[in-house]
Amino acid sequence: MKYLSNENELEKKIFINGREQQHVHLDLNETGLGKKGWKKLRLILLVGFLVGLASLIAGVVIILLAPKHPYRPDLKWYDKDTVYEILPESFKDSSFKNVYTKKGDGVGDLKGILARLDYLKDIGSKILYINSIYESNDEDHKAIVNHTKIDEIYGSMEDFVELRKVTKEMKMRLIMDFISNHTGKQSQWFLKSQKKEGKYTDYYIWTTCDPQTYRHDLMVIGRGAWTYDDTRKECYFHQLESDKPDLNLWSADVRQELESILRFWLDKGVDGFHVQDFQHLYEDKILGNGTLVNGKTDSEHKDLNRIRTSDNLNYPKLLKAWKTVLESYNTKPGREKALIVTAKDDLNTTMEYFDAGVTIVRVNPLSDSGASFAERIETKLKDANSKRIGWMYGDKYSSRLTNSLVGPVQIKALLTLQATLPGAPFNYYGNEIGMTDHPTLSPPNKYRTPMQWNCKGTGFSQNTPWVDRNPDYITVNVETENAIGDEYTTLKVYKRLQELRENESFQWGTMSVNRDGDLLMYTRKADGFPGYLVAINLGTSKVTESFHAATGIPKEVKVVFHTHKDDNSAISLSDTSYILDPSHAVVLEYQ
């Protein structure tokens, strides 16, 4: 191929194998472009190129000189939000009094929770943790008959589906109990195991025993006991009450059943599970030499003396299996699922749970004994730093915050501690208004009194409550806590703490802990954002402190929160030491 051209016209001839195939004649003047036109076009193209180059250079300069945006980690919902723990039977009863019998059940239910979602949203609760609502045969709702059925006293599965639908619309997460240690004796699993039906034969821990002497013949080390069963003519093991026989978690069939239960509720939209009684899943050895377990002798059953061992390898194996089930539902960002356990022992002994896949380990910072109160909390905070901890102040099995070691006077200070630490605060219903244990009821019901909504019978139910009301409901209730006139009620302080927690440094900032006697201090600081010093006086006397000298924070600070008074002053710590009254807490902001 070759081209021919002259000054005023362009000729193109195409030769293939030496022969001319086509001749094209193009007169440039016919296009309207002569020499001047081409020069003008080249000039326009040159100018356009230079303008584009200048824009590119300017863009690079802007990128290089512009301030960089601070780093924001990819936080999951369980990294930052407050959990509100609900005992459903005591939160809100939606049933109406029968006009003929003048009776109702007086028990809180799922529709009652649904009716109070606006309150939960108003106080900053984005995660709901609902205690056991499964069909059961005991008041504690732990003798489970069916793990996938709602106990009719709480409503129906349709009520649950509606509750989950509305909470999703309100961008709330939902956590439920996972009761995997045992069932009730009325469970179909146990009824079939009594009769030795197929795989259900070994769903529980059975042993041959003499019905007259089994309490003496069977040696139990640690917690646990045996009960003779007239149907099977053997003894079954239970670590809790006799109506809650322990499941045999050495059985692959049992483990598969439990995983199926998780999937059932995950399919319903549940976001996470708190494993109830996890510390009982593997107990110290419970049998003496020569005792038969499910018909096998010591030599035949190599795990006889380790049926339930708290430190054996089955703990992480079990947790990892459950976490794998949860992870299979994590199909895109925002759908992460949480596996939660409660630490009953020293925090250090439960750190291994994280390696096994646990998302959150719940810890009570008040649980340790010995040393001063401030020193105990300081130690707990240092042990837990950088871990995903769920900070809790009791639950349905223990005293409320206002009745714990600290007493009611320190409730605002301790709520400040809970809200400003790394991890997830777990607030047991009513703590945000300062509810107390019932003065005369016995445990555990003294911790489970109806939620105190107002001074007119608590506002919990139109019916007679299933458990006596706390007589202080007349003065301690949501209505009075929200009343105009006092801006530092427990509830209003709690709500401001949830707002304060939204700041970046409280969301993911690092923590540094200090203590000066009864004054507990810690900083929270995220790179590129204002830092905060939290100071809590856990003693009985005023303290005067130059926080700059004690913690190394900058001298110029601003008060952004106080538990007891209106104080938003700017302070120069080089000139002024801050005075903090006993049981008061303050938060200072610095750059």
C-alpha positions in Angstrom: 0.0 0.0 0.0 1.3 3.5 -0.8 -0.1 7.1 -0.7 0.2 9.9 -3.2 -0.5 13.6 -2.4 0.3 17.1 -3.6 -0.2 20.6 -2.2 -3.9 21.1 -2.9 -5.2 17.7 -3.1 -4.8 14.4 -1.5 -4.7 11.4 -3.6 -4.7 8.0 -2.2 -4.0 5.0 -4.3 -4.2 1.6 -2.9 -2.1 -1.1 -4.5 -2.5 -4.7 -3.9 0.0 -7.1 -5.5 1.3 -4.2 -7.6 -2.1 -3.3 -9.1 -4.1 -0.1 -8.4 -7.4 -1.1 -6.7 -8.8 2.3 -5.8 -8.2 5.9 -6.4 -9.5 8.6 -4.0 -9.3 12.3 -4.8 -10.0 14.7 -1.9 -9.9 18.4 -2.5 -9.1 20.1 0.8 -10.7 23.4 -0.3 -14.0 21.5 -0.6 -13.9 20.8 3.2 -13.6 24.5 4.0 -10.2 23.9 5.5 -7.2 25.5 3.7 -3.8 26.2 5.2 -5.3 28.9 7.4 -8.0 26.5 8.6 -5.5 23.8 9.6 -3.4 26.4 11.4 -6.4 27.6 13.4 -7.4 24.0 14.2 -3.9 23.2 15.4 -4.0 26.3 17.6 -7.3 25.4 19.2 -6.0 21.9 19.9 -2.8 23.2 21.4 -4.7 25.6 23.7 -7.1 22.8 24.8 -4.1 20.6 25.6 -2.4 23.3 27.6 -5.6 24.1 29.5 -6.1 20.4 30.3 -2.5 20.1 31.4 -2.9 23.1 33.7 -6.1 21.6 35.2 -4.3 18.3 35.8 -1.4 20.0 37.5 -3.7 22.1 39.7 -5.6 19.0 40.7 -2.4 17.2 41.8 -1.3 20.3 43.8 -4.7 20.4 45.5 -4.6 16.8 46.4 -1.0 17.1 47.8 -1.7 20.3 49.8 -5.3 19.7 51.0 -5.6 18.4 54.6 -6.1 14.7 54.8 -9.4 13.3 56.2 -8.9 11.5 59.5 -8.9 7.8 59.5 -12.4 6.2 60.2 -12.4 2.5 60.9 -15.0 0.2 59.6 -17.0 -0.2 62.8 -19.7 -2.9 63.1 -22.9 -2.3 65.0 -21.7 -4.2 68.0 -18.5 -2.0 68.2 -20.4 1.2 69.0 -24.0 1.0 70.0 -25.6 0.6 73.4 -27.6 -2.6 74.2 -30.8 -2.4 76.1 -31.6 -5.6 77.9 -35.3 -6.4 78.4 -36.9 -9.0 80.7 -40.0 -9.3 78.6 -42.4 -10.4 81.4 -41.5 -7.2 83.3 -41.3 -4.6 80.6 -44.8 -3.8 79.3 -48.0 -5.8 79.3 -50.2 -5.2 76.3 -53.2 -7.3 77.4 -56.3 -5.6 78.5 -58.3 -6.4 81.7 -61.3 -8.6 81.0 -64.4 -6.5 81.8 -66.2 -9.6 83.0 -63.6 -11.4 85.1 -61.6 -8.3 85.8 -58.5 -10.4 85.3 -55.6 -10.4 82.8 -52.3 -12.2 82.8 -50.3 -9.2 84.1 -47.2 -10.4 82.2 -45.2 -8.3 79.7 -45.2 -9.5 76.1 -43.9 -8.8 72.6 -46.7 -6.4 71.8 -45.7 -4.5 74.9 -42.2 -4.1 73.7 -43.4 -3.0 70.3 -45.5 -0.3 72.0 -42.4 1.1 73.8 -40.0 1.2 70.9 -40.3 5.0 70.6 -39.0 5.3 74.2 -36.1 3.0 73.5 -35.2 5.1 70.4 -35.5 8.3 72.4 -33.0 7.2 75.0 -30.5 6.1 72.3 -31.0 2.3 72.4 -30.1 0.8 69.0 -29.7 -2.8 70.1 -32.4 -4.8 71.9 -31.5 -7.9 73.9 -34.6 -9.8 74.8 -34.3 -12.5 77.5 -35.7 -16.0 76.8 -39.2 -16.0 75.2 -39.2 -19.7 74.2 -41.9 -22.1 75.2 -40.9 -23.4 78.7 -42.3 -25.0 81.9 -40.8 -22.8 84.5 -41.1 -19.1 85.7 -37.5 -18.5 84.7 -38.3 -19.6 81.1 -35.2 -21.8 80.9 -36.8 -25.2 81.1 -37.2 -25.1 77.4 -39.9 -27.2 75.8 -39.4 -26.0 72.2 -36.5 -23.7 71.2 -38.2 -22.5 68.1 -41.6 -21.6 69.5 -42.7 -18.4 71.3 -44.2 -19.1 74.7 -47.9 -18.1 74.4 -47.6 -15.9 77.5 -45.5 -13.6 75.4 -47.6 -13.7 72.2 -47.2 -15.5 68.9 -44.6 -16.0 66.2 -46.6 -13.4 64.2 -46.0 -10.9 67.0 -42.3 -11.6 66.9 -42.2 -11.2 63.1 -44.0 -7.9 63.5 -41.6 -6.7 66.2 -38.6 -7.6 64.0 -40.1 -5.8 61.0 -40.6 -2.6 63.0 -37.2 -2.7 64.7 -35.6 -3.1 61.3 -37.5 -0.1 60.0 -36.2 1.8 63.1 -32.6 0.5 62.4 -32.5 -1.4 65.6 -30.7 -4.7 66.1 -32.1 -7.7 68.0 -30.3 -10.1 70.2 -31.9 -13.2 71.8 -30.9 -15.8 74.4 -29.4 -19.1 73.2 -30.0 -21.7 75.8 -27.8 -24.6 74.8 -26.9 -26.3 78.1 -30.1 -28.0 78.8 -33.8 -28.4 78.0 -36.9 -28.9 80.2 -38.2 -32.3 81.0 -41.2 -31.8 78.8 -39.1 -31.3 75.7 -39.7 -33.9 73.0 -36.0 -34.6 73.1 -36.1 -35.7 76.7 -39.3 -37.6 76.4 -37.8 -39.7 73.6 -34.5 -40.1 75.5 -36.4 -41.5 78.5 -37.7 -44.2 76.2 -34.4 -44.7 74.4 -35.8 -43.8 71.0 -33.1 -43.9 68.3 -30.6 -41.1 68.3 -32.4 -39.4 71.2 -31.1 -42.2 73.6 -27.9 -40.2 74.1 -29.2 -36.7 73.9 -28.7 -36.4 77.7 -26.2 -37.7 80.2 -27.6 -41.0 81.7 -26.0 -43.5 84.0 -27.1 -46.7 85.7 -27.8 -46.2 89.4 -29.7 -47.6 92.4 -32.8 -45.5 92.9 -32.4 -45.7 96.7 -28.7 -44.9 97.0 -27.7 -42.9 93.9 -27.2 -39.7 95.8 -24.4 -41.3 97.7 -23.0 -43.6 95.1 -22.5 -41.0 92.4 -19.7 -38.6 93.3 -20.2 -35.1 92.0 -17.2 -32.8 92.0 -18.2 -29.2 91.6 -21.7 -28.1 90.7 -24.2 -30.6 89.5 -26.4 -33.4 90.7 -28.2 -36.6 89.6 -31.9 -37.4 89.6 -33.4 -40.8 89.2 -35.9 -41.2 86.3 -38.7 -43.7 86.8 -39.3 -44.1 83.1 -35.8 -45.0 82.0 -34.8 -46.5 85.3 -31.5 -44.5 85.2 -30.2 -41.3 86.5 -29.8 -38.1 84.5 -27.3 -35.3 85.2 -28.3 -31.6 85.7 -26.2 -28.7 86.7 -29.2 -26.5 87.4 -32.5 -27.6 88.9 -33.8 -31.1 88.3 -36.4 -29.9 85.8 -33.5 -28.9 83.5 -31.6 -32.0 82.4 -28.2 -31.3 80.8 -27.8 -32.0 77.1 -25.0 -34.3 76.1 -22.8 -32.0 73.9 -20.5 -34.8 73.1 -23.3 -36.0 70.8 -22.9 -34.9 67.2 -26.7 -35.1 66.8 -27.2 -32.7 69.7 -24.7 -30.2 68.3 -26.4 -30.4 65.0 -29.8 -29.7 66.6 -28.4 -26.6 68.3 -27.0 -25.3 65.1 -30.4 -25.8 63.5 -31.9 -23.7 66.2 -29.5 -20.9 65.5 -30.3 -21.0 61.8 -34.1 -20.9 62.5 -33.8 -17.6 64.3 -31.2 -16.2 62.0 -33.7 -16.8 59.2 -36.2 -14.7 61.2 -33.7 -11.8 61.1 -32.1 -12.1 64.6 -28.7 -10.3 64.7 -27.0 -12.1 67.6 -27.2 -14.5 70.5 -26.2 -14.4 74.1 -25.2 -17.9 75.2 -27.0 -18.5 78.5 -25.2 -20.6 81.2 -22.2 -21.0 79.0 -20.0 -21.6 82.0 -22.0 -24.8 82.6 -21.5 -26.4 79.2 -18.3 -28.2 80.3 -18.0 -28.8 84.1 -15.3 -30.4 86.2 -15.4 -34.2 86.2 -18.6 -35.3 87.7 -18.4 -39.1 87.9 -16.5 -41.5 90.1 -14.5 -44.5 89.0 -16.6 -47.4 87.7 -19.7 -45.3 87.0 -21.5 -46.1 83.7 -22.3 -43.2 81.3 -24.8 -44.0 78.6 -24.1 -47.7 79.1 -20.3 -47.5 78.7 -17.6 -48.2 81.3 -14.5 -46.1 82.0 -12.4 -48.2 79.6 -15.0 -47.9 76.9 -15.7 -44.3 77.3 -12.3 -42.5 77.1 -14.0 -39.1 78.0 -15.7 -40.5 81.1 -13.8 -38.3 83.5 -13.9 -35.3 81.3 -17.6 -35.2 80.3 -17.7 -31.5 81.3 -14.4 -29.8 81.7 -14.2 -26.1 81.8 -10.8 -25.8 80.2 -10.8 -28.6 77.6 -10.5 -28.1 73.9 -14.3 -28.5 73.3 -14.9 -24.9 74.4 -13.3 -23.2 71.4 -14.4 -26.0 69.1 -18.1 -25.5 70.1 -17.9 -21.7 69.9 -16.2 -21.8 66.5 -18.9 -24.1 65.2 -21.6 -21.6 66.3 -19.7 -18.6 65.0 -19.4 -20.4 61.6 -23.1 -20.7 61.4 -23.5 -17.0 62.2 -20.8 -16.0 59.6 -22.7 -17.9 56.9 -25.4 -15.2 57.3 -22.9 -12.3 56.9 -23.6 -11.9 53.2 -22.8 -8.2 53.0 -21.8 -5.2 55.1 -24.3 -4.4 57.8 -25.4 -8.0 58.2 -22.8 -9.1 60.7 -24.0 -11.4 63.5 -22.8 -11.4 67.1 -22.0 -14.3 69.5 -22.0 -13.1 73.1 -21.0 -14.8 76.4 -20.8 -13.5 80.0 -17.6 -13.7 81.9 -18.3 -15.2 85.4 -14.6 -15.5 86.3 -11.6 -13.2 86.2 -11.5 -11.4 82.9 -8.1 -12.8 81.9 -9.4 -16.4 82.1 -12.1 -15.6 79.5 -9.9 -13.9 76.9 -9.5 -17.2 75.1 -13.2 -16.9 74.1 -12.2 -14.2 71.6 -9.8 -16.6 69.9 -12.6 -19.0 69.6 -14.8 -16.6 67.8 -16.9 -14.9 70.5 -17.8 -11.3 69.4 -18.4 -9.8 72.9 -17.6 -10.9 76.4 -19.8 -9.3 78.9 -18.0 -8.1 82.1 -19.2 -6.4 85.2 -16.6 -3.8 86.2 -17.9 -3.9 89.8 -17.5 -7.7 90.3 -14.0 -7.9 91.8 -13.4 -7.7 95.5 -10.5 -6.4 97.5 -8.5 -3.1 97.3 -10.3 0.2 97.0 -13.3 0.6 94.7 -11.4 2.9 92.3 -8.4 0.6 92.2 -10.6 -2.4 91.4 -12.1 -0.6 88.4 -8.8 0.7 87.3 -7.4 -2.9 87.2 -10.5 -4.1 85.3 -10.2 -1.3 82.7 -6.5 -2.0 82.1 -7.1 -5.7 81.7 -9.9 -5.1 79.2 -8.3 -2.3 77.1 -8.4 -2.9 73.4 -10.9 -5.8 73.8 -14.5 -6.0 72.6 -16.1 -5.9 76.1 -19.8 -5.6 76.9 -20.0 -3.6 80.1 -22.9 -4.6 82.3 -24.2 -3.7 85.7 -26.2 -6.8 86.7 -29.1 -8.7 85.0 -32.1 -10.7 86.1 -29.9 -12.8 88.4 -28.2 -10.0 90.3 -28.8 -6.8 92.1 -29.5 -3.6 90.2 -26.8 -0.9 89.9 -28.5 1.2 92.6 -28.3 -1.7 95.1 -24.8 -2.9 94.2 -21.6 -2.1 96.2 -21.7 1.6 95.1 -25.1 2.5 96.3 -27.7 4.8 94.6 -25.7 8.0 95.2 -23.1 6.9 92.6 -25.5 5.8 89.8 -24.8 8.8 87.5 -21.1 8.4 87.9 -21.2 4.7 87.1 -23.5 5.3 84.1 -20.8 7.7 82.9 -18.2 5.0 83.2 -20.3 2.5 81.3 -21.1 4.9 78.4 -17.6 6.2 77.8 -15.6 3.0 77.8 -14.5 1.1 74.6 -16.9 -1.7 73.8 -20.7 -2.1 74.1 -22.6 -0.9 77.2 -25.4 -3.4 78.3 -28.1 -1.6 80.1 -30.5 -3.7 82.1 -34.0 -2.3 81.8 -34.8 0.4 84.4 -31.2 1.2 85.3 -31.5 4.4 83.2 -34.1 5.7 85.7 -32.5 4.4 88.9 -34.8 1.5 89.6 -33.9 -0.5 92.8 -34.3 -4.0 94.0 -37.6 -4.8 95.7 -37.1 -4.3 99.5 -38.9 -7.5 100.6 -39.0 -9.9 97.7 -36.5 -12.8 97.6 -34.0 -13.3 94.8 -34.3 -13.4 91.9 -37.8 -11.7 91.7 -36.5 -8.7 93.7 -34.4 -7.9 90.6 -37.3 -8.4 88.2 -40.0 -5.9 89.2 -42.2 -4.3 86.6 -40.8 -1.4 84.6 -41.8 1.9 86.3 -43.3 4.0 83.5 -45.4 6.4 85.7 -46.7 7.0 89.2 -50.1 5.5 88.4 -49.6 1.9 89.2 -46.2 1.9 87.3 -47.9 2.0 83.9 -46.8 -1.5 83.3 -50.1 -3.3 83.1 -53.9 -2.8 83.6 -53.8 -6.2 85.3 -52.3 -7.5 88.5 -48.6 -7.8 87.7 -47.0 -11.2 87.8 -44.6 -10.0 90.5 -45.1 -7.2 93.1 -44.3 -3.7 92.1 -41.4 -1.9 93.8 -43.1 0.6 96.2 -40.7 3.4 95.1 -42.5 3.5 91.6 -44.4 6.6 92.8 -41.2 8.7 92.8 -38.9 6.7 90.5 -40.4 6.4 87.1 -40.0 7.5 83.5 -42.6 10.2 83.8 -41.0 12.0 86.8 -37.5 11.5 85.3 -38.7 13.4 82.2 -40.5 16.1 84.0 -39.6 19.7 83.4 -37.6 21.4 86.2 -34.7 19.1 86.9 -32.3 18.7 83.9 -30.0 16.3 85.8 -32.3 13.4 86.6 -30.8 10.0 86.1 -32.7 9.5 82.8 -31.7 12.8 81.4 -28.1 12.3 82.3 -28.3 8.8 80.7 -29.7 10.3 77.4 -26.9 12.9 77.3 -24.3 10.2 77.8 -25.7 8.3 74.7 -25.4 11.5 72.7 -21.8 12.1 74.0 -20.9 8.5 73.0 -21.6 9.4 69.4 -18.4 11.4 69.2 -15.6 9.7 67.2 -13.1 9.4 70.1 -15.7 7.5 72.2 -16.6 5.4 69.2 -13.1 4.0 68.4 -10.5 6.1 70.3 -7.7 4.5 72.3 -7.9 4.6 76.1 -5.3 5.5 78.7 -6.2 4.9 82.3 -4.9 6.8 85.4 -5.9 6.9 89.0 -5.1 9.3 91.9 -6.6 7.8 95.1 -10.4 7.6 94.6 -10.2 9.7 91.4 -10.4 7.5 88.3 -9.3 9.1 85.1 -9.0 7.9 81.5 -8.6 9.5 78.1 -10.3 8.5 74.8 -8.6 9.9 71.7 -9.1 9.1 68.0 -6.5 10.5 65.6 -7.7 13.7 63.9 -10.6 14.3 66.3 -11.0 16.0 69.7 -9.9 13.9 72.6 -11.7 13.5 76.0 -10.7 13.1 79.6 -13.3 11.3 81.8 -12.8 11.9 85.5 -14.9 10.1 88.1 -14.7 10.7 91.8 -15.5 7.3 93.4 -14.6 8.5 96.9 -16.5 10.3 99.7 -14.5 13.5 99.7 -14.0 16.3 97.2 -10.9 16.1 95.0 -8.9 18.9 93.5 -6.9 17.9 90.4 -4.8 19.5 87.7 -5.7 17.0 85.0 -2.9 18.3 82.8 -0.3 17.2 85.3 -2.0 13.9 86.1 -2.7 12.7 82.5 -0.6 14.8 80.2 -3.6 16.3 78.3 -3.3 19.8 76.9 -3.8 22.7 79.2 -6.7 24.3 77.4 -9.9 22.2 77.8 -13.6 22.6 77.7 -16.2 21.0 80.0 -18.7 19.1 77.7 -20.5 17.0 80.3 -21.1 16.9 84.0 -23.3 14.5 85.9 -24.8 17.1 88.3 -24.7 20.6 87.0 -24.6 22.9 84.0 -21.0 23.5 83.2 -19.7 24.2 79.7 -16.8 26.4 80.7 -13.4 26.6 79.0 -10.6 26.0 81.5 -6.9 26.6 81.4 -5.4 23.8 83.5 -2.1 25.8 83.8 -4.0 28.3 86.0 -6.8 26.2 87.5 -7.3 22.9 89.2 -10.7 21.3 88.8 -12.8 20.5 91.9 -14.9 17.4 91.7 -17.4 16.5 94.4 -17.8 12.9 95.6 -19.8 10.6 93.2 -19.6 13.2 90.5 -18.2 12.8 87.0 -17.0 15.3 84.4 -15.8 15.0 80.8 -13.3 17.5 79.4 -12.7 18.0 75.7 -9.3 18.9 74.3 -7.7 19.3 70.8 
